[in-house]
Amino acid sequence: MISLLHDRRRLAALLLACLTVSCTSQYIQTAPPGQLFASRRPTSIQIGRKDGSMVMLLDPVLVHDTIWGRGAQDAQPSRSGVALSDIDWAMAQGQRIDSRKTTLALLQVLGYSLVALMMSRLGP
């Protein structure tokens, strides 16, 4: 009885791990800097400045005319900002919920649950 309980817990943990991975997908978006925040908030943004230098910001936010974030290359990430007028190009990266993958994952969990229920009713 105890091993059956542990097997169910392992199965549940495995199914939950599969769900968390399958429900999201990565996206990369290139657009004018002010429009990168219009539909969703990116997890990171790579910025090319007009002087030719590049910077990567983590957890960026747009505040008025400046993009603020944590510097990705810093040993101790500190908040830094880049004015929109200094930006030549910008590319955002983030995660979004994938409805097709989420639906398939939920159907998969339902199928496994039905199989487990039928097997438990059969008995030893």
C-alpha positions as CSV (number, residue, x, y, z in Angstrom):
1,M,0.0,0.0,0.0
2,I,2.8,2.4,0.9
3,S,4.7,1.7,-2.4
4,L,1.5,2.4,-4.4
5,L,1.1,5.8,-2.6
6,H,4.7,6.7,-3.4
7,D,4.2,5.7,-7.0
8,R,1.2,7.9,-7.3
9,R,3.1,10.8,-5.8
10,R,5.9,10.3,-8.2
11,L,3.5,10.1,-11.1
12,A,1.7,13.3,-10.0
13,A,5.1,15.1,-9.6
14,L,6.1,14.0,-13.1
15,L,2.8,15.2,-14.6
16,L,3.1,18.5,-12.9
17,A,6.6,19.0,-14.2
18,C,5.5,18.2,-17.7
19,L,2.6,20.7,-17.4
20,T,4.9,23.6,-16.3
21,V,7.2,23.1,-19.3
22,S,4.6,22.5,-21.9
23,C,2.4,25.5,-21.1
24,T,4.9,28.2,-22.1
25,S,7.0,28.9,-25.1
26,Q,9.9,31.4,-25.7
27,Y,9.4,34.4,-28.0
28,I,11.8,36.9,-29.6
29,Q,10.4,40.2,-30.8
30,T,12.1,43.0,-32.7
31,A,10.3,46.3,-32.7
32,P,10.7,50.0,-32.0
33,P,11.8,50.2,-28.3
34,G,8.6,51.9,-27.1
35,Q,6.4,49.2,-28.7
36,L,8.2,46.2,-27.1
37,F,6.2,46.7,-24.0
38,A,2.8,47.2,-25.7
39,S,1.5,43.6,-25.5
40,R,3.5,41.8,-22.9
41,R,6.4,42.4,-20.5
42,P,9.7,40.8,-21.8
43,T,12.1,39.0,-19.4
44,S,15.1,40.5,-21.1
45,I,15.9,43.0,-23.7
46,Q,19.1,43.5,-25.8
47,I,19.7,47.1,-26.8
48,G,21.9,48.5,-29.5
49,R,22.9,52.0,-28.8
50,K,23.5,54.7,-31.5
51,D,27.1,54.9,-30.4
52,G,27.6,51.2,-31.4
53,S,27.7,49.7,-27.9
54,M,25.2,47.0,-26.8
55,V,23.6,46.3,-23.4
56,M,21.4,43.4,-22.1
57,L,18.9,44.3,-19.4
58,L,17.0,41.7,-17.3
59,D,13.4,42.4,-16.1
60,P,13.1,45.6,-18.1
61,V,10.5,48.2,-17.6
62,L,9.6,51.3,-19.6
63,V,9.4,54.4,-17.4
64,H,8.5,57.5,-19.4
65,D,11.3,57.8,-22.0
66,T,13.8,55.3,-20.5
67,I,14.1,51.5,-20.4
68,W,15.3,50.4,-16.9
69,G,16.5,46.9,-16.0
70,R,19.2,44.9,-14.2
71,G,22.5,44.7,-16.1
72,A,23.0,41.1,-17.3
73,Q,26.9,41.3,-17.5
74,D,27.4,42.8,-14.0
75,A,28.7,40.6,-11.2
76,Q,26.3,42.4,-8.9
77,P,23.4,43.4,-11.1
78,S,22.4,47.0,-10.5
79,R,19.6,48.9,-12.0
80,S,20.6,50.8,-15.1
81,G,18.6,52.7,-17.8
82,V,18.9,53.6,-21.4
83,A,17.0,56.6,-22.9
84,L,14.8,55.8,-25.9
85,S,16.6,58.6,-27.8
86,D,19.9,56.7,-27.4
87,I,18.6,53.4,-28.8
88,D,19.3,52.3,-32.4
89,W,17.6,48.9,-32.2
90,A,16.1,46.6,-29.5
91,M,15.2,43.0,-29.3
92,A,13.0,41.5,-26.5
93,Q,12.9,38.0,-25.3
94,G,10.3,36.4,-23.0
95,Q,7.8,33.7,-22.3
96,R,4.2,33.4,-23.3
97,I,1.5,30.9,-22.6
98,D,0.9,28.6,-25.5
99,S,-2.8,27.6,-25.5
100,R,-2.3,24.7,-27.9
101,K,0.4,23.1,-25.7
102,T,-1.6,23.8,-22.5
103,T,-4.7,22.1,-23.9
104,L,-2.7,19.0,-25.1
105,A,-1.0,18.8,-21.7
106,L,-4.3,18.9,-19.8
107,L,-5.7,16.2,-22.1
108,Q,-2.7,14.1,-21.4
109,V,-3.1,14.5,-17.6
110,L,-6.8,13.6,-18.0
111,G,-5.8,10.5,-20.0
112,Y,-3.2,9.4,-17.5
113,S,-5.6,9.9,-14.6
114,L,-8.3,7.7,-16.3
115,V,-5.7,5.0,-17.0
116,A,-4.6,5.1,-13.3
117,L,-8.2,5.0,-12.1
118,M,-9.0,2.0,-14.3
119,M,-5.8,0.2,-13.2
120,S,-6.6,0.8,-9.5
121,R,-10.1,-0.7,-10.0
122,L,-8.7,-3.9,-11.6
123,G,-6.8,-4.6,-8.3
124,P,-3.8,-6.9,-7.9
